[in-house]
Amino acid sequence: MTYNMTFFPNMMGHYDQDTAAVQIEPFLPLVNLNCSPDFHTFLCKAFVPACVKQIHVIHPCRRLCERVYSDCKQLLDTFGITWPEELECN
């Protein structure tokens, strides 16, 4: 990550980095397979969102979410990875 401040709870409802790290593990094969050039960025923004000046939290935008989901949908299905409701692009 290119930032050194984050905010919890994240959009997944995790209250600490340890919990977020455990919950992000099922997605790591997709990062390694590079299903989307934006997948790593998306996961970081969803699970460990950047916090700027301690007041502004940066979550992933809908366009980024839709692009990543579209790029990775086939591999999600192949590996049986469920896209969490909290990551829905709405």
mmCIF file as gemmi writes it, N, C-alpha and C atoms, coordinates in Angstrom:
data_model
loop_
_atom_site.group_PDB
_atom_site.id
_atom_site.type_symbol
_atom_site.label_atom_id
_atom_site.label_alt_id
_atom_site.label_comp_id
_atom_site.label_asym_id
_atom_site.label_entity_id
_atom_site.label_seq_id
_atom_site.pdbx_PDB_ins_code
_atom_site.Cartn_x
_atom_site.Cartn_y
_atom_site.Cartn_z
_atom_site.occupancy
_atom_site.B_iso_or_equiv
_atom_site.pdbx_formal_charge
_atom_site.auth_seq_id
_atom_site.auth_asym_id
_atom_site.pdbx_PDB_model_num
ATOM 1 N N . MET Axp A 1 ? 0.839 -1.174 0 1 0 ? 1 A 1
ATOM 2 C CA . MET Axp A 1 ? 0 0 0 1 0 ? 1 A 1
ATOM 3 C C . MET Axp A 1 ? 0.886 1.239 0 1 0 ? 1 A 1
ATOM 4 N N . THR Axp A 2 ? 0.414 2.252 -0.652 1 0 ? 2 A 1
ATOM 5 C CA . THR Axp A 2 ? 1.19 3.483 -0.751 1 0 ? 2 A 1
ATOM 6 C C . THR Axp A 2 ? 0.797 4.505 0.307 1 0 ? 2 A 1
ATOM 7 N N . TYR Axp A 3 ? 0.016 4.102 1.284 1 0 ? 3 A 1
ATOM 8 C CA . TYR Axp A 3 ? -0.406 5.027 2.331 1 0 ? 3 A 1
ATOM 9 C C . TYR Axp A 3 ? -0.084 4.429 3.703 1 0 ? 3 A 1
ATOM 10 N N . ASN Axp A 4 ? -0.044 5.3 4.707 1 0 ? 4 A 1
ATOM 11 C CA . ASN Axp A 4 ? 0.328 4.812 6.037 1 0 ? 4 A 1
ATOM 12 C C . ASN Axp A 4 ? -0.749 5.045 7.099 1 0 ? 4 A 1
ATOM 13 N N . MET Axp A 5 ? -1.915 5.528 6.693 1 0 ? 5 A 1
ATOM 14 C CA . MET Axp A 5 ? -3.026 5.679 7.623 1 0 ? 5 A 1
ATOM 15 C C . MET Axp A 5 ? -4.247 4.99 7.03 1 0 ? 5 A 1
ATOM 16 N N . THR Axp A 6 ? -4.968 4.275 7.868 1 0 ? 6 A 1
ATOM 17 C CA . THR Axp A 6 ? -6.177 3.595 7.423 1 0 ? 6 A 1
ATOM 18 C C . THR Axp A 6 ? -7.289 3.835 8.429 1 0 ? 6 A 1
ATOM 19 N N . PHE Axp A 7 ? -8.479 3.365 8.093 1 0 ? 7 A 1
ATOM 20 C CA . PHE Axp A 7 ? -9.642 3.622 8.932 1 0 ? 7 A 1
ATOM 21 C C . PHE Axp A 7 ? -10.41 2.327 9.158 1 0 ? 7 A 1
ATOM 22 N N . PHE Axp A 8 ? -10.839 2.117 10.402 1 0 ? 8 A 1
ATOM 23 C CA . PHE Axp A 8 ? -11.702 0.99 10.742 1 0 ? 8 A 1
ATOM 24 C C . PHE Axp A 8 ? -12.862 1.503 11.567 1 0 ? 8 A 1
ATOM 25 N N . PRO Axp A 9 ? -14.047 0.942 11.447 1 0 ? 9 A 1
ATOM 26 C CA . PRO Axp A 9 ? -14.334 -0.251 10.674 1 0 ? 9 A 1
ATOM 27 C C . PRO Axp A 9 ? -14.287 0.032 9.174 1 0 ? 9 A 1
ATOM 28 N N . ASN Axp A 10 ? -13.88 -0.972 8.42 1 0 ? 10 A 1
ATOM 29 C CA . ASN Axp A 10 ? -13.858 -0.854 6.968 1 0 ? 10 A 1
ATOM 30 C C . ASN Axp A 10 ? -15.257 -1.126 6.427 1 0 ? 10 A 1
ATOM 31 N N . MET Axp A 11 ? -15.414 -1.104 5.105 1 0 ? 11 A 1
ATOM 32 C CA . MET Axp A 11 ? -16.747 -1.294 4.529 1 0 ? 11 A 1
ATOM 33 C C . MET Axp A 11 ? -17.26 -2.719 4.701 1 0 ? 11 A 1
ATOM 34 N N . MET Axp A 12 ? -16.382 -3.629 5.12 1 0 ? 12 A 1
ATOM 35 C CA . MET Axp A 12 ? -16.773 -5.01 5.382 1 0 ? 12 A 1
ATOM 36 C C . MET Axp A 12 ? -17.229 -5.172 6.835 1 0 ? 12 A 1
ATOM 37 N N . GLY Axp A 13 ? -17.036 -4.129 7.658 1 0 ? 13 A 1
ATOM 38 C CA . GLY Axp A 13 ? -17.426 -4.173 9.053 1 0 ? 13 A 1
ATOM 39 C C . GLY Axp A 13 ? -16.338 -4.695 9.981 1 0 ? 13 A 1
ATOM 40 N N . HIS Axp A 14 ? -15.123 -4.848 9.467 1 0 ? 14 A 1
ATOM 41 C CA . HIS Axp A 14 ? -14.012 -5.313 10.305 1 0 ? 14 A 1
ATOM 42 C C . HIS Axp A 14 ? -13.485 -4.148 11.136 1 0 ? 14 A 1
ATOM 43 N N . TYR Axp A 15 ? -13.134 -4.446 12.384 1 0 ? 15 A 1
ATOM 44 C CA . TYR Axp A 15 ? -12.679 -3.401 13.284 1 0 ? 15 A 1
ATOM 45 C C . TYR Axp A 15 ? -11.173 -3.352 13.476 1 0 ? 15 A 1
ATOM 46 N N . ASP Axp A 16 ? -10.436 -4.274 12.833 1 0 ? 16 A 1
ATOM 47 C CA . ASP Axp A 16 ? -8.976 -4.229 12.968 1 0 ? 16 A 1
ATOM 48 C C . ASP Axp A 16 ? -8.307 -4.896 11.766 1 0 ? 16 A 1
ATOM 49 N N . GLN Axp A 17 ? -7.024 -4.63 11.606 1 0 ? 17 A 1
ATOM 50 C CA . GLN Axp A 17 ? -6.286 -5.146 10.457 1 0 ? 17 A 1
ATOM 51 C C . GLN Axp A 17 ? -6.138 -6.659 10.492 1 0 ? 17 A 1
ATOM 52 N N . ASP Axp A 18 ? -6.045 -7.248 11.673 1 0 ? 18 A 1
ATOM 53 C CA . ASP Axp A 18 ? -5.913 -8.703 11.768 1 0 ? 18 A 1
ATOM 54 C C . ASP Axp A 18 ? -7.147 -9.405 11.201 1 0 ? 18 A 1
ATOM 55 N N . THR Axp A 19 ? -8.318 -8.921 11.558 1 0 ? 19 A 1
ATOM 56 C CA . THR Axp A 19 ? -9.556 -9.505 11.043 1 0 ? 19 A 1
ATOM 57 C C . THR Axp A 19 ? -9.655 -9.3 9.537 1 0 ? 19 A 1
ATOM 58 N N . ALA Axp A 20 ? -9.314 -8.115 9.073 1 0 ? 20 A 1
ATOM 59 C CA . ALA Axp A 20 ? -9.347 -7.837 7.638 1 0 ? 20 A 1
ATOM 60 C C . ALA Axp A 20 ? -8.39 -8.758 6.886 1 0 ? 20 A 1
ATOM 61 N N . ALA Axp A 21 ? -7.218 -8.995 7.449 1 0 ? 21 A 1
ATOM 62 C CA . ALA Axp A 21 ? -6.225 -9.859 6.799 1 0 ? 21 A 1
ATOM 63 C C . ALA Axp A 21 ? -6.746 -11.287 6.645 1 0 ? 21 A 1
ATOM 64 N N . VAL Axp A 22 ? -7.419 -11.795 7.659 1 0 ? 22 A 1
ATOM 65 C CA . VAL Axp A 22 ? -7.974 -13.153 7.589 1 0 ? 22 A 1
ATOM 66 C C . VAL Axp A 22 ? -9.082 -13.226 6.533 1 0 ? 22 A 1
ATOM 67 N N . GLN Axp A 23 ? -9.918 -12.202 6.483 1 0 ? 23 A 1
ATOM 68 C CA . GLN Axp A 23 ? -11.049 -12.205 5.561 1 0 ? 23 A 1
ATOM 69 C C . GLN Axp A 23 ? -10.647 -11.96 4.105 1 0 ? 23 A 1
ATOM 70 N N . ILE Axp A 24 ? -9.492 -11.385 3.887 1 0 ? 24 A 1
ATOM 71 C CA . ILE Axp A 24 ? -9.031 -11.112 2.523 1 0 ? 24 A 1
ATOM 72 C C . ILE Axp A 24 ? -8.362 -12.342 1.893 1 0 ? 24 A 1
ATOM 73 N N . GLU Axp A 25 ? -7.971 -13.304 2.723 1 0 ? 25 A 1
ATOM 74 C CA . GLU Axp A 25 ? -7.233 -14.483 2.243 1 0 ? 25 A 1
ATOM 75 C C . GLU Axp A 25 ? -7.895 -15.223 1.08 1 0 ? 25 A 1
ATOM 76 N N . PRO Axp A 26 ? -9.221 -15.454 1.08 1 0 ? 26 A 1
ATOM 77 C CA . PRO Axp A 26 ? -9.812 -16.185 -0.049 1 0 ? 26 A 1
ATOM 78 C C . PRO Axp A 26 ? -9.601 -15.508 -1.405 1 0 ? 26 A 1
ATOM 79 N N . PHE Axp A 27 ? -9.332 -14.208 -1.4 1 0 ? 27 A 1
ATOM 80 C CA . PHE Axp A 27 ? -9.164 -13.472 -2.639 1 0 ? 27 A 1
ATOM 81 C C . PHE Axp A 27 ? -7.723 -13.488 -3.165 1 0 ? 27 A 1
ATOM 82 N N . LEU Axp A 28 ? -6.781 -13.93 -2.344 1 0 ? 28 A 1
ATOM 83 C CA . LEU Axp A 28 ? -5.372 -13.884 -2.739 1 0 ? 28 A 1
ATOM 84 C C . LEU Axp A 28 ? -5.052 -14.683 -4.001 1 0 ? 28 A 1
ATOM 85 N N . PRO Axp A 29 ? -5.681 -15.843 -4.248 1 0 ? 29 A 1
ATOM 86 C CA . PRO Axp A 29 ? -5.394 -16.518 -5.524 1 0 ? 29 A 1
ATOM 87 C C . PRO Axp A 29 ? -5.725 -15.655 -6.735 1 0 ? 29 A 1
ATOM 88 N N . LEU Axp A 30 ? -6.767 -14.838 -6.622 1 0 ? 30 A 1
ATOM 89 C CA . LEU Axp A 30 ? -7.143 -13.972 -7.738 1 0 ? 30 A 1
ATOM 90 C C . LEU Axp A 30 ? -6.13 -12.85 -7.938 1 0 ? 30 A 1
ATOM 91 N N . VAL Axp A 31 ? -5.549 -12.377 -6.842 1 0 ? 31 A 1
ATOM 92 C CA . VAL Axp A 31 ? -4.484 -11.374 -6.955 1 0 ? 31 A 1
ATOM 93 C C . VAL Axp A 31 ? -3.296 -12.003 -7.676 1 0 ? 31 A 1
ATOM 94 N N . ASN Axp A 32 ? -2.933 -13.224 -7.254 1 0 ? 32 A 1
ATOM 95 C CA . ASN Axp A 32 ? -1.791 -13.91 -7.862 1 0 ? 32 A 1
ATOM 96 C C . ASN Axp A 32 ? -2.032 -14.25 -9.326 1 0 ? 32 A 1
ATOM 97 N N . LEU Axp A 33 ? -3.284 -14.526 -9.699 1 0 ? 33 A 1
ATOM 98 C CA . LEU Axp A 33 ? -3.609 -14.83 -11.091 1 0 ? 33 A 1
ATOM 99 C C . LEU Axp A 33 ? -3.825 -13.576 -11.924 1 0 ? 33 A 1
ATOM 100 N N . ASN Axp A 34 ? -3.801 -12.427 -11.264 1 0 ? 34 A 1
ATOM 101 C CA . ASN Axp A 34 ? -3.93 -11.137 -11.943 1 0 ? 34 A 1
ATOM 102 C C . ASN Axp A 34 ? -5.184 -11.081 -12.825 1 0 ? 34 A 1
ATOM 103 N N . CYS Axp A 35 ? -6.327 -11.457 -12.241 1 0 ? 35 A 1
ATOM 104 C CA . CYS Axp A 35 ? -7.569 -11.455 -13.01 1 0 ? 35 A 1
ATOM 105 C C . CYS Axp A 35 ? -7.961 -10.045 -13.452 1 0 ? 35 A 1
ATOM 106 N N . SER Axp A 36 ? -7.496 -9.058 -12.733 1 0 ? 36 A 1
ATOM 107 C CA . SER Axp A 36 ? -7.75 -7.664 -13.092 1 0 ? 36 A 1
ATOM 108 C C . SER Axp A 36 ? -6.541 -6.832 -12.675 1 0 ? 36 A 1
ATOM 109 N N . PRO Axp A 37 ? -6.123 -5.903 -13.509 1 0 ? 37 A 1
ATOM 110 C CA . PRO Axp A 37 ? -4.997 -5.045 -13.115 1 0 ? 37 A 1
ATOM 111 C C . PRO Axp A 37 ? -5.326 -4.159 -11.909 1 0 ? 37 A 1
ATOM 112 N N . ASP Axp A 38 ? -6.609 -4.041 -11.585 1 0 ? 38 A 1
ATOM 113 C CA . ASP Axp A 38 ? -7.049 -3.18 -10.487 1 0 ? 38 A 1
ATOM 114 C C . ASP Axp A 38 ? -7.475 -3.951 -9.239 1 0 ? 38 A 1
ATOM 115 N N . PHE Axp A 39 ? -7.342 -5.277 -9.258 1 0 ? 39 A 1
ATOM 116 C CA . PHE Axp A 39 ? -7.869 -6.083 -8.161 1 0 ? 39 A 1
ATOM 117 C C . PHE Axp A 39 ? -7.173 -5.779 -6.832 1 0 ? 39 A 1
ATOM 118 N N . HIS Axp A 40 ? -5.867 -5.683 -6.842 1 0 ? 40 A 1
ATOM 119 C CA . HIS Axp A 40 ? -5.119 -5.392 -5.612 1 0 ? 40 A 1
ATOM 120 C C . HIS Axp A 40 ? -5.549 -4.045 -5.035 1 0 ? 40 A 1
ATOM 121 N N . THR Axp A 41 ? -5.636 -3.038 -5.873 1 0 ? 41 A 1
ATOM 122 C CA . THR Axp A 41 ? -6.058 -1.7 -5.435 1 0 ? 41 A 1
ATOM 123 C C . THR Axp A 41 ? -7.463 -1.746 -4.85 1 0 ? 41 A 1
ATOM 124 N N . PHE Axp A 42 ? -8.357 -2.456 -5.526 1 0 ? 42 A 1
ATOM 125 C CA . PHE Axp A 42 ? -9.735 -2.569 -5.049 1 0 ? 42 A 1
ATOM 126 C C . PHE Axp A 42 ? -9.786 -3.218 -3.663 1 0 ? 42 A 1
ATOM 127 N N . LEU Axp A 43 ? -9.079 -4.339 -3.51 1 0 ? 43 A 1
ATOM 128 C CA . LEU Axp A 43 ? -9.087 -5.028 -2.214 1 0 ? 43 A 1
ATOM 129 C C . LEU Axp A 43 ? -8.527 -4.142 -1.104 1 0 ? 43 A 1
ATOM 130 N N . CYS Axp A 44 ? -7.447 -3.442 -1.396 1 0 ? 44 A 1
ATOM 131 C CA . CYS Axp A 44 ? -6.872 -2.55 -0.381 1 0 ? 44 A 1
ATOM 132 C C . CYS Axp A 44 ? -7.87 -1.475 0.03 1 0 ? 44 A 1
ATOM 133 N N . LYS Axp A 45 ? -8.521 -0.867 -0.95 1 0 ? 45 A 1
ATOM 134 C CA . LYS Axp A 45 ? -9.48 0.197 -0.631 1 0 ? 45 A 1
ATOM 135 C C . LYS Axp A 45 ? -10.707 -0.323 0.112 1 0 ? 45 A 1
ATOM 136 N N . ALA Axp A 46 ? -11.077 -1.576 -0.132 1 0 ? 46 A 1
ATOM 137 C CA . ALA Axp A 46 ? -12.242 -2.153 0.536 1 0 ? 46 A 1
ATOM 138 C C . ALA Axp A 46 ? -11.909 -2.657 1.938 1 0 ? 46 A 1
ATOM 139 N N . PHE Axp A 47 ? -10.766 -3.339 2.072 1 0 ? 47 A 1
ATOM 140 C CA . PHE Axp A 47 ? -10.435 -3.98 3.346 1 0 ? 47 A 1
ATOM 141 C C . PHE Axp A 47 ? -9.583 -3.102 4.264 1 0 ? 47 A 1
ATOM 142 N N . VAL Axp A 48 ? -8.729 -2.274 3.708 1 0 ? 48 A 1
ATOM 143 C CA . VAL Axp A 48 ? -7.873 -1.382 4.511 1 0 ? 48 A 1
ATOM 144 C C . VAL Axp A 48 ? -7.863 -0.005 3.839 1 0 ? 48 A 1
ATOM 145 N N . PRO Axp A 49 ? -8.993 0.708 3.935 1 0 ? 49 A 1
ATOM 146 C CA . PRO Axp A 49 ? -9.13 1.974 3.216 1 0 ? 49 A 1
ATOM 147 C C . PRO Axp A 49 ? -8.139 3.041 3.682 1 0 ? 49 A 1
ATOM 148 N N . ALA Axp A 50 ? -7.641 3.78 2.711 1 0 ? 50 A 1
ATOM 149 C CA . ALA Axp A 50 ? -6.729 4.877 3.025 1 0 ? 50 A 1
ATOM 150 C C . ALA Axp A 50 ? -7.48 5.978 3.752 1 0 ? 50 A 1
ATOM 151 N N . CYS Axp A 51 ? -6.782 6.624 4.641 1 0 ? 51 A 1
ATOM 152 C CA . CYS Axp A 51 ? -7.331 7.734 5.391 1 0 ? 51 A 1
ATOM 153 C C . CYS Axp A 51 ? -6.387 8.915 5.177 1 0 ? 51 A 1
ATOM 154 N N . VAL Axp A 52 ? -6.922 10.006 4.657 1 0 ? 52 A 1
ATOM 155 C CA . VAL Axp A 52 ? -6.108 11.174 4.352 1 0 ? 52 A 1
ATOM 156 C C . VAL Axp A 52 ? -6.393 12.261 5.381 1 0 ? 52 A 1
ATOM 157 N N . LYS Axp A 53 ? -5.335 12.772 5.974 1 0 ? 53 A 1
ATOM 158 C CA . LYS Axp A 53 ? -5.442 13.846 6.965 1 0 ? 53 A 1
ATOM 159 C C . LYS Axp A 53 ? -6.367 13.48 8.116 1 0 ? 53 A 1
ATOM 160 N N . GLN Axp A 54 ? -6.458 12.197 8.431 1 0 ? 54 A 1
ATOM 161 C CA . GLN Axp A 54 ? -7.231 11.659 9.549 1 0 ? 54 A 1
ATOM 162 C C . GLN Axp A 54 ? -8.716 11.993 9.515 1 0 ? 54 A 1
ATOM 163 N N . ILE Axp A 55 ? -9.214 12.512 8.407 1 0 ? 55 A 1
ATOM 164 C CA . ILE Axp A 55 ? -10.64 12.838 8.361 1 0 ? 55 A 1
ATOM 165 C C . ILE Axp A 55 ? -11.338 12.347 7.102 1 0 ? 55 A 1
ATOM 166 N N . HIS Axp A 56 ? -10.592 11.997 6.081 1 0 ? 56 A 1
ATOM 167 C CA . HIS Axp A 56 ? -11.194 11.622 4.801 1 0 ? 56 A 1
ATOM 168 C C . HIS Axp A 56 ? -10.82 10.184 4.452 1 0 ? 56 A 1
ATOM 169 N N . VAL Axp A 57 ? -11.811 9.284 4.417 1 0 ? 57 A 1
ATOM 170 C CA . VAL Axp A 57 ? -11.588 7.875 4.107 1 0 ? 57 A 1
ATOM 171 C C . VAL Axp A 57 ? -11.846 7.659 2.625 1 0 ? 57 A 1
ATOM 172 N N . ILE Axp A 58 ? -10.932 6.937 1.968 1 0 ? 58 A 1
ATOM 173 C CA . ILE Axp A 58 ? -11.058 6.694 0.527 1 0 ? 58 A 1
ATOM 174 C C . ILE Axp A 58 ? -11.477 5.247 0.29 1 0 ? 58 A 1
ATOM 175 N N . HIS Axp A 59 ? -12.743 5.055 -0.073 1 0 ? 59 A 1
ATOM 176 C CA . HIS Axp A 59 ? -13.28 3.734 -0.412 1 0 ? 59 A 1
ATOM 177 C C . HIS Axp A 59 ? -13.218 3.555 -1.933 1 0 ? 59 A 1
ATOM 178 N N . PRO Axp A 60 ? -13.336 2.315 -2.406 1 0 ? 60 A 1
ATOM 179 C CA . PRO Axp A 60 ? -13.33 2.114 -3.861 1 0 ? 60 A 1
ATOM 180 C C . PRO Axp A 60 ? -14.596 2.696 -4.485 1 0 ? 60 A 1
ATOM 181 N N . CYS Axp A 61 ? -14.445 3.266 -5.663 1 0 ? 61 A 1
ATOM 182 C CA . CYS Axp A 61 ? -15.606 3.825 -6.354 1 0 ? 61 A 1
ATOM 183 C C . CYS Axp A 61 ? -16.349 2.713 -7.095 1 0 ? 61 A 1
ATOM 184 N N . ARG Axp A 62 ? -17.565 3.004 -7.485 1 0 ? 62 A 1
ATOM 185 C CA . ARG Axp A 62 ? -18.413 2.023 -8.166 1 0 ? 62 A 1
ATOM 186 C C . ARG Axp A 62 ? -17.778 1.555 -9.471 1 0 ? 62 A 1
ATOM 187 N N . ARG Axp A 63 ? -17.222 2.469 -10.219 1 0 ? 63 A 1
ATOM 188 C CA . ARG Axp A 63 ? -16.615 2.105 -11.512 1 0 ? 63 A 1
ATOM 189 C C . ARG Axp A 63 ? -15.482 1.108 -11.33 1 0 ? 63 A 1
ATOM 190 N N . LEU Axp A 64 ? -14.634 1.331 -10.335 1 0 ? 64 A 1
ATOM 191 C CA . LEU Axp A 64 ? -13.545 0.409 -10.044 1 0 ? 64 A 1
ATOM 192 C C . LEU Axp A 64 ? -14.112 -0.95 -9.637 1 0 ? 64 A 1
ATOM 193 N N . CYS Axp A 65 ? -15.11 -0.956 -8.777 1 0 ? 65 A 1
ATOM 194 C CA . CYS Axp A 65 ? -15.738 -2.189 -8.322 1 0 ? 65 A 1
ATOM 195 C C . CYS Axp A 65 ? -16.316 -2.97 -9.503 1 0 ? 65 A 1
ATOM 196 N N . GLU Axp A 66 ? -17.06 -2.297 -10.358 1 0 ? 66 A 1
ATOM 197 C CA . GLU Axp A 66 ? -17.682 -2.969 -11.497 1 0 ? 66 A 1
ATOM 198 C C . GLU Axp A 66 ? -16.641 -3.539 -12.453 1 0 ? 66 A 1
ATOM 199 N N . ARG Axp A 67 ? -15.568 -2.802 -12.666 1 0 ? 67 A 1
ATOM 200 C CA . ARG Axp A 67 ? -14.507 -3.264 -13.567 1 0 ? 67 A 1
ATOM 201 C C . ARG Axp A 67 ? -13.824 -4.511 -12.999 1 0 ? 67 A 1
ATOM 202 N N . VAL Axp A 68 ? -13.495 -4.474 -11.722 1 0 ? 68 A 1
ATOM 203 C CA . VAL Axp A 68 ? -12.833 -5.607 -11.08 1 0 ? 68 A 1
ATOM 204 C C . VAL Axp A 68 ? -13.756 -6.82 -11.071 1 0 ? 68 A 1
ATOM 205 N N . TYR Axp A 69 ? -15.01 -6.627 -10.698 1 0 ? 69 A 1
ATOM 206 C CA . TYR Axp A 69 ? -15.957 -7.742 -10.646 1 0 ? 69 A 1
ATOM 207 C C . TYR Axp A 69 ? -16.118 -8.373 -12.026 1 0 ? 69 A 1
ATOM 208 N N . SER Axp A 70 ? -16.262 -7.54 -13.036 1 0 ? 70 A 1
ATOM 209 C CA . SER Axp A 70 ? -16.401 -8.04 -14.408 1 0 ? 70 A 1
ATOM 210 C C . SER Axp A 70 ? -15.151 -8.81 -14.842 1 0 ? 70 A 1
ATOM 211 N N . ASP Axp A 71 ? -13.99 -8.254 -14.559 1 0 ? 71 A 1
ATOM 212 C CA . ASP Axp A 71 ? -12.725 -8.902 -14.937 1 0 ? 71 A 1
ATOM 213 C C . ASP Axp A 71 ? -12.545 -10.251 -14.242 1 0 ? 71 A 1
ATOM 214 N N . CYS Axp A 72 ? -12.98 -10.36 -12.986 1 0 ? 72 A 1
ATOM 215 C CA . CYS Axp A 72 ? -12.674 -11.528 -12.158 1 0 ? 72 A 1
ATOM 216 C C . CYS Axp A 72 ? -13.829 -12.503 -11.999 1 0 ? 72 A 1
ATOM 217 N N . LYS Axp A 73 ? -15.005 -12.184 -12.522 1 0 ? 73 A 1
ATOM 218 C CA . LYS Axp A 73 ? -16.196 -13.009 -12.325 1 0 ? 73 A 1
ATOM 219 C C . LYS Axp A 73 ? -15.962 -14.47 -12.677 1 0 ? 73 A 1
ATOM 220 N N . GLN Axp A 74 ? -15.348 -14.732 -13.797 1 0 ? 74 A 1
ATOM 221 C CA . GLN Axp A 74 ? -15.143 -16.117 -14.22 1 0 ? 74 A 1
ATOM 222 C C . GLN Axp A 74 ? -14.266 -16.885 -13.228 1 0 ? 74 A 1
ATOM 223 N N . LEU Axp A 75 ? -13.198 -16.25 -12.753 1 0 ? 75 A 1
ATOM 224 C CA . LEU Axp A 75 ? -12.326 -16.921 -11.786 1 0 ? 75 A 1
ATOM 225 C C . LEU Axp A 75 ? -12.987 -17.048 -10.417 1 0 ? 75 A 1
ATOM 226 N N . LEU Axp A 76 ? -13.804 -16.074 -10.035 1 0 ? 76 A 1
ATOM 227 C CA . LEU Axp A 76 ? -14.552 -16.191 -8.788 1 0 ? 76 A 1
ATOM 228 C C . LEU Axp A 76 ? -15.411 -17.455 -8.83 1 0 ? 76 A 1
ATOM 229 N N . ASP Axp A 77 ? -16.1 -17.647 -9.938 1 0 ? 77 A 1
ATOM 230 C CA . ASP Axp A 77 ? -16.955 -18.821 -10.098 1 0 ? 77 A 1
ATOM 231 C C . ASP Axp A 77 ? -16.122 -20.104 -10.134 1 0 ? 77 A 1
ATOM 232 N N . THR Axp A 78 ? -15.009 -20.081 -10.843 1 0 ? 78 A 1
ATOM 233 C CA . THR Axp A 78 ? -14.148 -21.256 -10.968 1 0 ? 78 A 1
ATOM 234 C C . THR Axp A 78 ? -13.641 -21.713 -9.603 1 0 ? 78 A 1
ATOM 235 N N . PHE Axp A 79 ? -13.215 -20.757 -8.765 1 0 ? 79 A 1
ATOM 236 C CA . PHE Axp A 79 ? -12.669 -21.094 -7.457 1 0 ? 79 A 1
ATOM 237 C C . PHE Axp A 79 ? -13.744 -21.191 -6.368 1 0 ? 79 A 1
ATOM 238 N N . GLY Axp A 80 ? -14.992 -20.902 -6.718 1 0 ? 80 A 1
ATOM 239 C CA . GLY Axp A 80 ? -16.068 -20.964 -5.733 1 0 ? 80 A 1
ATOM 240 C C . GLY Axp A 80 ? -15.974 -19.888 -4.67 1 0 ? 80 A 1
ATOM 241 N N . ILE Axp A 81 ? -15.425 -18.748 -5.051 1 0 ? 81 A 1
ATOM 242 C CA . ILE Axp A 81 ? -15.284 -17.629 -4.115 1 0 ? 81 A 1
ATOM 243 C C . ILE Axp A 81 ? -16.54 -16.773 -4.197 1 0 ? 81 A 1
ATOM 244 N N . THR Axp A 82 ? -17.181 -16.585 -3.074 1 0 ? 82 A 1
ATOM 245 C CA . THR Axp A 82 ? -18.393 -15.772 -3.015 1 0 ? 82 A 1
ATOM 246 C C . THR Axp A 82 ? -18.019 -14.306 -2.893 1 0 ? 82 A 1
ATOM 247 N N . TRP Axp A 83 ? -18.61 -13.491 -3.729 1 0 ? 83 A 1
ATOM 248 C CA . TRP Axp A 83 ? -18.413 -12.042 -3.667 1 0 ? 83 A 1
ATOM 249 C C . TRP Axp A 83 ? -19.286 -11.532 -2.526 1 0 ? 83 A 1
ATOM 250 N N . PRO Axp A 84 ? -18.689 -11.026 -1.441 1 0 ? 84 A 1
ATOM 251 C CA . PRO Axp A 84 ? -19.472 -10.619 -0.275 1 0 ? 84 A 1
ATOM 252 C C . PRO Axp A 84 ? -20.468 -9.502 -0.585 1 0 ? 84 A 1
ATOM 253 N N . GLU Axp A 85 ? -21.589 -9.557 0.083 1 0 ? 85 A 1
ATOM 254 C CA . GLU Axp A 85 ? -22.622 -8.548 -0.095 1 0 ? 85 A 1
ATOM 255 C C . GLU Axp A 85 ? -22.07 -7.137 0.139 1 0 ? 85 A 1
ATOM 256 N N . GLU Axp A 86 ? -21.161 -7.007 1.089 1 0 ? 86 A 1
ATOM 257 C CA . GLU Axp A 86 ? -20.586 -5.696 1.405 1 0 ? 86 A 1
ATOM 258 C C . GLU Axp A 86 ? -19.754 -5.133 0.25 1 0 ? 86 A 1
ATOM 259 N N . LEU Axp A 87 ? -19.343 -5.996 -0.675 1 0 ? 87 A 1
ATOM 260 C CA . LEU Axp A 87 ? -18.559 -5.538 -1.83 1 0 ? 87 A 1
ATOM 261 C C . LEU Axp A 87 ? -19.401 -5.331 -3.076 1 0 ? 87 A 1
ATOM 262 N N . GLU Axp A 88 ? -20.707 -5.509 -2.956 1 0 ? 88 A 1
ATOM 263 C CA . GLU Axp A 88 ? -21.569 -5.253 -4.111 1 0 ? 88 A 1
ATOM 264 C C . GLU Axp A 88 ? -21.32 -3.843 -4.614 1 0 ? 88 A 1
ATOM 265 N N . CYS Axp A 89 ? -21.373 -3.673 -5.884 1 0 ? 89 A 1
ATOM 266 C CA . CYS Axp A 89 ? -20.965 -2.398 -6.497 1 0 ? 89 A 1
ATOM 267 C C . CYS Axp A 89 ? -22.009 -1.297 -6.44 1 0 ? 89 A 1
ATOM 268 N N . ASN Axp A 90 ? -23.13 -1.536 -5.775 1 0 ? 90 A 1
ATOM 269 C CA . ASN Axp A 90 ? -24.133 -0.487 -5.669 1 0 ? 90 A 1
ATOM 270 C C . ASN Axp A 90 ? -23.724 0.454 -4.585 1 0 ? 90 A 1
